[in-house]
Amino acid sequence: MAITLQESRPARFGTLCSLYFSQGVPWAFIAVAFVAYLVGHDTYDISDDEVAKLTLMWTLPWMFGKLILGPMIDRYQSSTMGRRRPWILLSQFGMIVTMAAFLFIDNPETDFAAIGMFFLIHNIFAALQDVSSDALAVDVLKEEEVALANGLMFVSKGFGFMFAALILGSVLLDSGFQAALTVQIPLLFVLMFIPFFIREREGDSLFLGGTREDSQEDASMNFRELKDALSGVLKESSTRWALLLAAIVWIGGGMGGGMGIIDMQFPFVFIDDLGWSEESYLALKGFTIFMMTMAGFLVGGFLGKKFGSHKVMMYAVGIGTIMTVAWSGLRGNWSDDSFMQMSWMIWTFVWGIVGANLIALLMILTTSELGGTQFSLYMTAINIGAITGTMISPKLLELLNDNFPNLFIVGALFQALVFLVLMKMGPSLESTQSPTASVIIESE
């Protein structure tokens, strides 16, 4: 009998974790390793404006593509291979093909137009993989498995992030962009075999065009049904507040990923302004900061379960905002490497707590019948906020006469706005007469 996700808990957890690991590798390679490589390489002389433009190219599919991809995979899920598996395999194959195609471009590091196009096309498939993986998790995970599975999936994505920053970052620095791609391609190819050989349900065919061995109800919704269901959800005040929260939470910074007003400037702060080497920066970003993010998410998950995600977010955002202001105020210590490392570590830990409870809050407010579409809407809002902060960061820094500590104050103002939205959001959660809302506020 073939292994299926529906029947095997190890298959469910293993497949989802492998999918999230494969998401983390190209994300960190682009957002962390490659950007640090360009910033620290004297030959390329890249500016923060050019970094922001490249960031825009690879985040466009995550900002707007999910608005199309989410409803698309909810609408078309009747393949004989399974409901989500064909979309996952298509997306992973597309990621591999785009990387392989880029190997034929000579000296891609000096061709920013080609790099931007590669980032754009590759991340269309990466965004499709993300949406499909989330939808698969909603479909196959049992209710009592969701919390543990989400934690393991995020940690797996983090290990992919660390692999890209440390291993691929080293290959990139030693041998160049194309050499790093030759390491990624076989890795992603091997990972693709996991969802290829593990079927979703008993009776699904292994290959496209095969026949399903038993009858299975078609769970697809047509676009009119999707639109009507989403319109109903958007009338709820808790949903509207959640969308606003998602849109602004990443603008100021703190949520990681090299995006937002503050985070986008970290390679310039440490490498250009403070004189760190690319190797030292990548070692700190790729391991130490990663571990603090993991710790923040784990502690945040525990606190959210005990006290409620909304309450924990309010405290963590408040503390994180105060820390941002304090970090700026202690600018006289920025030349001290130990001070900067410790400040970034603690700051990252606190905002990791915020991130864990943000995702939990948005998941709880997502209705089951719109799992792919509604959650994609929240994630799109988050990505729009992140790229907004990233794009305005160079302009703000220029207005501040390239004063990084003052830029942190601007980021803190946006973080304080997140706190105000959370305060206003509380009553709408209390007035929502649903079991999910009671989970959010039960300890408040």
For each residue, the residues with C-beta under 8 A, 3 or more apart:
1: 202
2: 199 202 206
3: 7 8 11 197 198 199
4: 7 8 11 198 199 200 201 202 204
5: 8 11 12 15 136 140 198 199 200 201
6: 140 200 201 202
7: 3 4 11 202
8: 3 4 5 11 12
9: 12 13 145
10: 13 14
11: 3 4 5 7 8 14 15 198
12: 5 8 9 15 16 140 141 145 149
13: 9 10 16 17 145 149 152
14: 10 11 17 18 194 198
15: 5 11 12 18 19 136 194 195 198
16: 12 13 19 20 133 136 137 141 149 152 153 156
17: 13 14 20 21 152 153 156
18: 14 15 21 22 156 191 194 195
19: 15 16 22 23 88 129 133 136 153 191 194 195
20: 16 17 23 24 133 153 154 156 157 160
21: 17 18 24 25 156 157 159 160 163 191
22: 18 19 25 26 92 95 129 160 188 191 192
23: 19 20 26 27 126 129 130 133 157 160
24: 20 21 27 28 156 157 158 159 160 161 163 164
25: 21 22 28 29 160 161 163 164 168 184 187 188
26: 22 23 29 30 95 99 122 126 164 184 188
27: 23 24 30 31 126 157 160 161 164 257
28: 24 25 31 32 33 160 161 162 163 164 165 168 286
29: 25 26 32 33 34 164 165 168 169 172 180 184
30: 26 27 33 34 35 58 119
31: 27 28 34 35 55 58 257 258 259
32: 28 29 35 36 161 164 165 169 258 282 285 286
33: 28 29 30 36 37 164 165 168 169 172 180 282 286
34: 29 30 31 37 38 172 177
35: 30 31 32 38 39 51 54 55 258 267
36: 32 33 39 40 169 267 271 278 281 282 285
37: 33 34 40 41 109 169 172 173 177 278
38: 34 35 41 44 46 51 109
39: 35 36 46 51 267 268 271 272 278
40: 36 37 267 271 277 278 281
41: 37 38 44 109 278
42: 45
43: 109 110
44: 38 41 109 110
45: 42
46: 38 39 50 51 112
47: 50 51 394
48: 51 52 264 265 268 393 394 397
49: 52 53 394
50: 46 47 53 54 112
51: 35 38 39 46 47 48 54 55 264 267 394
52: 48 49 55 56 264 390 391 393 394
53: 49 50 56 57 112 116
54: 35 50 51 57 58 112 115 116 119
55: 31 35 51 52 58 59 258 259 264 387 390 391
56: 52 53 59 60 387 390 391
57: 53 54 60 116 117 119 120
58: 30 31 54 55 61 62 119 120 122 123
59: 55 56 62 63 123 259 383 386 387 390
60: 56 57 63 64 65 120 123
61: 58 64 65 66 120 123 124 126 127
62: 58 59 65 66 123 126 127 130 379 380 383
63: 59 60 66 380 383 384 387
64: 60 61 67 68 380
65: 60 61 62 68 69 123 124 127 128
66: 61 62 63 69 70 127 130 131 376 377 379 380 383
67: 64 70 71 376 377 380
68: 64 65 71 72
69: 65 66 72 73 127 128 131 376
70: 66 67 73 74 131 372 373 375 376 377
71: 67 68 74 75 223 226 372 373
72: 68 69 75 76
73: 69 70 76 77 84 87 128 131 132 135 372
74: 70 71 77 135 220 221 226 370 371 372 373
75: 71 72 220 221 222 223 226
76: 72 73 79 220
77: 73 74 83 84 218 219 220
78: 83 218 220
79: 76 82 83 85 86 208
80: 204 205 208 209 210 211 212
81: 85 86 89 199 204 205 206 207 208 210
82: 79 85 86 199 200 201 204
83: 77 78 79 135 136 139 200 219
84: 73 77 87 88 132 133 135 136 139 200
85: 79 81 82 88 89 136 195 199 200 204
86: 79 81 82 89 90 208
87: 73 84 90 91 128 131 132
88: 19 84 85 91 92 129 132 133 136 195
89: 81 85 86 92 93 192 195 196
90: 86 87 93 94 125 128
91: 87 88 94 95 125 126 128 129 132
92: 22 88 89 95 96 125 129 188 191 192 195
93: 89 90 96 97 125 192
94: 90 91 97 98 124 125 128
95: 22 26 91 92 98 99 122 125 126 129 188
96: 92 93 99 100 185 188 189 192
97: 93 94 100 101
98: 94 95 101 102 118 121 122 125
99: 26 95 96 102 103 122 181 184 185 188
100: 96 97 103 181 185
101: 97 98 104
102: 98 99 105 108 114 118 178 181
103: 99 100 178 181 182
104: 101
105: 102 108 111 114
106:
107: 110 111
108: 102 105 111 114 115 118 177 178
109: 37 38 41 43 44 115 176 177
110: 43 44 107
111: 105 107 108 114 115
112: 46 50 53 54 115 116
113: 116 117
114: 102 105 108 111 117 118
115: 54 108 109 111 112 118 119
116: 53 54 57 112 113 119 120
117: 57 113 114 120 121
118: 98 102 108 114 115 121 122
119: 30 54 57 58 115 116 122 123
120: 57 58 60 61 116 117 123 124
121: 98 117 118 124 125
122: 26 58 95 98 99 118 119 125 126
123: 58 59 60 61 62 65 119 120 126 127
124: 61 65 94 120 121 127 128
125: 90 91 92 93 94 95 98 121 122 128 129
126: 23 26 27 61 62 91 95 122 123 129 130
127: 61 62 65 66 69 123 124 130 131
128: 65 69 73 87 90 91 94 124 125 131 132
129: 19 22 23 88 91 92 95 125 126 132 133
130: 23 62 66 126 127 133 134 379
131: 66 69 70 73 87 127 128 134 135 372 376
132: 73 84 87 88 91 128 129 135 136
133: 16 19 20 23 84 88 129 130 136 137
134: 130 131 137 138 371 372 375 376
135: 73 74 83 84 131 132 138 139 371 372
136: 5 15 16 19 83 84 85 88 132 133 139 140 200
137: 16 133 134 140 141 146 149 150 153
138: 134 135 141 368 371 372
139: 83 84 135 136 200 371
140: 5 6 12 136 137 200
141: 12 16 137 138 145 146 149
142: 145 146
143: 146
144:
145: 9 12 13 141 142 148 149
146: 137 141 142 143 149 150
147: 150 151 301 305
148: 145 151 152
149: 12 13 16 137 141 145 146 152 153
150: 137 146 147 153 154 359 360 363
151: 147 148 154 155 297 298 301
152: 13 16 17 148 149 155 156
153: 16 17 19 20 137 149 150 156 157
154: 20 150 151 157 158 297 356
155: 151 152 158 159 294 297
156: 16 17 18 20 21 24 152 153 159 160
157: 20 21 23 24 27 153 154 160 161
158: 24 154 155 161 162 290 293 294
159: 21 24 155 156 162 163
160: 20 21 22 23 24 25 27 28 156 157 163 164
161: 24 25 27 28 32 157 158 164 165 286 290
162: 28 158 159 165 166 286 287 290
163: 21 24 25 28 159 160 166 167 168
164: 24 25 26 27 28 29 32 33 160 161 167 168 169 286
165: 28 29 32 33 161 162 168 169 282 285 286 287 290
166: 162 163 169 170 282 283 286 287
167: 163 164 170 171 183
168: 25 28 29 33 163 164 165 171 172 180 183 184
169: 29 32 33 36 37 164 165 166 172 173 282 286
170: 166 167 173 174 282
171: 167 168 174 175 179 180 183
172: 29 33 34 37 168 169 175 176 177 179 180
173: 37 169 170 278 279 282
174: 170 171 179
175: 171 172 179 180
176: 109 172 179 180
177: 34 37 108 109 172 180 181
178: 102 103 108 181 182
179: 171 172 174 175 176 182 183
180: 29 33 168 171 172 175 176 177 183 184
181: 99 100 102 103 177 178 184 185
182: 103 178 179 185 186
183: 167 168 171 179 180 186 187
184: 25 26 29 99 168 180 181 187 188
185: 96 99 100 181 182 188 189
186: 182 183 189 190
187: 25 183 184 190 191
188: 22 25 26 92 95 96 99 184 185 191 192
189: 96 185 186 192 193
190: 186 187 193
191: 18 19 21 22 92 187 188 194
192: 22 89 92 93 96 188 189 195 196
193: 189 190 196 197
194: 14 15 18 19 191 197 198
195: 15 18 19 85 88 89 92 192 198
196: 89 192 193 206
197: 3 193 194 206
198: 3 4 5 11 14 15 194 195
199: 2 3 4 5 81 82 85 202 204 206
200: 4 5 6 82 83 84 85 136 139 140 204
201: 4 5 6 82 204 216
202: 1 2 4 6 7 199 213 214
203: 212 213 214 216
204: 4 80 81 82 85 199 200 201 212 213
205: 80 81 208 209 210 211 212 213
206: 2 81 196 197 199 210
207: 81 210
208: 79 80 81 86 205
209: 80 205
210: 80 81 205 206 207
211: 80 205
212: 80 203 204 205 215 216
213: 202 203 204 205
214: 202 203
215: 212
216: 201 203 212
217:
218: 77 78
219: 77 83
220: 74 75 76 77 78
221: 74 75 225 226 229 369
222: 75 225 226
223: 71 75 226 227
224: 227 228
225: 221 222 228 229
226: 71 74 75 221 222 223 229 230 370 373
227: 223 224 230 231
228: 224 225 231 232
229: 221 225 226 232 233 367 369 370
230: 226 227 233 234 370 373 374 377
231: 227 228 234 235
232: 228 229 235
233: 229 230 236 239 367 370 374
234: 230 231 239 240
235: 231 232 239
236: 233 239 240 432
237: 240 241 428 431 432
238: 241 242 365 425 428 429 432 437
239: 233 234 235 236 242 243 365 374
240: 234 236 237 243 244
241: 237 238 244 245 421 424 425 428
242: 238 239 245 246 361 362 365 378 425
243: 239 240 246 247 377 378 381
244: 240 241 247 248 421
245: 241 242 248 249 358 361 418 421 422 425
246: 242 243 249 358 362 378 379 381 382 385
247: 243 244 381 382 384 385
248: 244 245 251 385 414 417 418 421
249: 245 246 255 354 358 382 385 418
250: 253 254 255 259 260 382 383 385 386 389
251: 248 260 261 385 386 388 389 414
252: 260 261 262 324 389 410 411 412 413 414 415 417 418
253: 250 259 260 261 262 263 264 324 389 411 414 415
254: 250 260 262 263 320 324 347 350 351 354 411 415
255: 249 250 259 260 263 351 354 355 386
256: 259 263 289 293 348 351 352 355
257: 27 31 260 263 386
258: 31 32 35 55 263 264 266 267
259: 31 55 59 250 253 255 256 263 264 386 387 389 390
260: 250 251 252 253 254 255 257 263 264 386 389 390 393 411
261: 251 252 253 264 265 389 390 392 393 396 407 410 411 414
262: 252 253 254 265 266 324 393 407 408 411
263: 253 254 255 256 257 258 259 260 266
264: 48 51 52 55 253 258 259 260 261 389 390 393
265: 48 261 262 268 269 393 397 404 407
266: 258 262 263 269 270 285 344
267: 35 36 39 40 51 258 270 271 272 281
268: 39 48 265 271 272 273 404
269: 265 266 272 273 274 404
270: 266 267 273 274 276 280 281 284 340
271: 36 39 40 267 268 274 275 276 277 278 281
272: 39 267 268 269 275
273: 268 269 270 404
274: 269 270 271 334 335 337 340
275: 271 272
276: 270 271 280 281 337
277: 40 271 280 281
278: 36 37 39 40 41 173 271 281 282
279: 173 282 283
280: 270 276 277 283 284
281: 36 40 267 270 271 276 277 278 284 285
282: 32 33 36 165 166 169 170 173 278 279 285 286
283: 166 279 280 286 287 288
284: 270 280 281 287 288 289 341 344
285: 32 36 165 266 281 282 288 289 290
286: 28 32 33 161 162 164 165 166 169 282 283 289 290
287: 162 165 166 283 284 290 291
288: 283 284 285 291 292 341 345
289: 256 284 285 286 292 293 344 345 348
290: 158 161 162 165 285 286 287 293 294
291: 287 288 294 295
292: 288 289 295 296 345 346 348 349 352
293: 158 256 289 290 296 297 348 349 352 355
294: 155 158 290 291 297 298 352
295: 291 292 298 299 349 352
296: 292 293 299 300 348 349 350 351 352 353 354 355 356
297: 151 154 155 293 294 300 301 352 353 355 356
298: 151 294 295 301 302 356
299: 295 296 302 303 349 352 353 356
300: 296 297 303 304 312 316 352 353 354 355 356 357
301: 147 151 297 298 304 305 356 357 360
302: 298 299 305 306
303: 299 300 306 307 312 353 357
304: 300 301 307 308 309 312 356 357 360
305: 147 301 302
306: 302 303 443
307: 303 304 311 312 443 444
308: 304 311 312 439 440 441 442 443 444
309: 304 312 313 357 358 360 361 364 440
310: 313 314 357 361 422 425 426 429 440 441 444
311: 307 308 314 315 441 443 444
312: 300 303 304 307 308 309 315 316 353 357
313: 309 310 316 317 354 357 358 361 422
314: 310 311 317 318 419 422 423
315: 311 312 318 319
316: 300 312 313 319 320 350 351 353 354 357
317: 313 314 320 321 354 415 418 419 422
318: 314 315 321 322 419
319: 315 316 322 323 350
320: 254 316 317 323 324 347 350 351 354 415
321: 317 318 324 325 412 415 416 418 419
322: 318 319 325 326
323: 319 320 326 327 343 346 347 350
324: 252 253 254 262 320 321 327 328 347 408 409 411 412 415
325: 321 322 328 329 408 409 412
326: 322 323 329 330
327: 323 324 330 343 347 405 408
328: 324 325 331 405 406 408 409 412
329: 325 326 405
330: 326 327 333 334 339 343
331: 328 334 405
332:
333: 330 336 339 340
334: 274 330 331 339 340 404 405
335: 274
336: 333 339 340
337: 274 276 340 341
338: 341 342
339: 330 333 334 336 342 343
340: 270 274 333 334 336 337 343 344
341: 284 288 337 338 344 345
342: 338 339 345 346
343: 323 327 330 339 340 346 347
344: 266 284 289 340 341 347 348
345: 288 289 292 341 342 348 349
346: 292 323 342 343 349 350
347: 254 320 323 324 327 343 344 350 351
348: 256 289 292 293 296 344 345 351 352
349: 292 293 295 296 299 345 346 352 353
350: 254 296 316 319 320 323 346 347 353 354
351: 254 255 256 296 316 320 347 348 354 355
352: 256 292 293 294 295 296 297 299 300 348 349 355 356
353: 296 297 299 300 303 312 316 349 350 356 357
354: 249 254 255 296 300 313 316 317 320 350 351 357 358
355: 255 256 293 296 297 300 351 352 358 359
356: 154 296 297 298 299 300 301 304 352 353 359 360
357: 300 301 303 304 309 310 312 313 316 353 354 360 361
358: 245 246 249 309 313 354 355 361 362
359: 150 355 356 362 363
360: 150 301 304 309 356 357 363 364
361: 242 245 309 310 313 357 358 364 365 440
362: 242 246 358 359 365 366 375 378
363: 150 359 360 366 375
364: 309 360 361 436 437 439 440
365: 238 239 242 361 362 436 437 440
366: 362 363 370 371 374 375 378
367: 229 233 370 371 374
368: 138 371
369: 221 229
370: 74 226 229 230 233 366 367 373 374 375
371: 74 134 135 138 139 366 367 368 374 375
372: 70 71 73 74 131 134 135 138 375 376
373: 70 71 74 226 230 370 376 377
374: 230 233 239 366 367 370 371 377 378
375: 70 134 362 363 366 370 371 372 378 379
376: 66 67 69 70 131 134 372 373 379 380
377: 66 67 70 230 243 373 374 380 381
378: 242 243 246 362 366 374 375 381 382
379: 62 66 130 246 375 376 382 383
380: 62 63 64 66 67 376 377 383 384
381: 243 246 247 377 378 384 385
382: 246 247 249 250 378 379 385 386
383: 59 62 63 66 250 379 380 386 387
384: 63 247 380 381 387 388
385: 246 247 248 249 250 251 381 382 388 389
386: 59 250 251 255 257 259 260 382 383 389 390
387: 55 56 59 63 259 383 384 390 391
388: 251 384 385 391 392
389: 250 251 252 253 259 260 261 264 385 386 392 393 411 414
390: 52 55 56 59 259 260 261 264 386 387 393
391: 52 55 56 387 388 394 395
392: 261 388 389 395 396
393: 48 52 260 261 262 264 265 389 390 396 397 407
394: 47 48 49 51 52 391 397 398
395: 391 392 398 399
396: 261 392 393 399 400 407 410
397: 48 265 393 394 400 402 403 404 407
398: 394 395 401 402
399: 395 396
400: 396 397 403 406 407 410
401: 398
402: 397 398
403: 397 400 406 407
404: 265 268 269 273 334 397 407 408
405: 327 328 329 331 334 408 409
406: 328 400 403 409 410
407: 261 262 265 393 396 397 400 403 404 410 411
408: 262 324 325 327 328 404 405 411 412
409: 324 325 328 405 406 412 413
410: 252 261 396 400 406 407 413 414
411: 252 253 254 260 261 262 324 389 407 408 414 415
412: 252 321 324 325 328 408 409 415 416
413: 252 409 410 416 417
414: 248 251 252 253 261 389 410 411 417 418
415: 252 253 254 317 320 321 324 411 412 418 419
416: 321 412 413 419 420
417: 248 252 413 414 420 421
418: 245 248 249 252 317 321 414 415 421 422
419: 314 317 318 321 415 416 422 423
420: 416 417 423 424
421: 241 244 245 248 417 418 424 425
422: 245 310 313 314 317 418 419 425 426
423: 314 419 420 426
424: 241 420 421 427 428
425: 238 241 242 245 310 421 422 428 429
426: 310 422 423 429 430 441 444
427: 424 430 431
428: 237 238 241 424 425 431 432
429: 238 310 425 426 432 437 440 441
430: 426 427 437 441
431: 237 427 428
432: 236 237 238 428 429 436 437
433: 437
434: 437 438
435: 438 439
436: 364 365 432 439 440
437: 238 364 365 429 430 432 433 434 440 441
438: 434 435 441 442
439: 308 364 435 436 442
440: 308 309 310 361 364 365 429 436 437
441: 308 310 311 426 429 430 437 438 444
442: 308 438 439
443: 306 307 308 311
444: 307 308 310 311 426 441
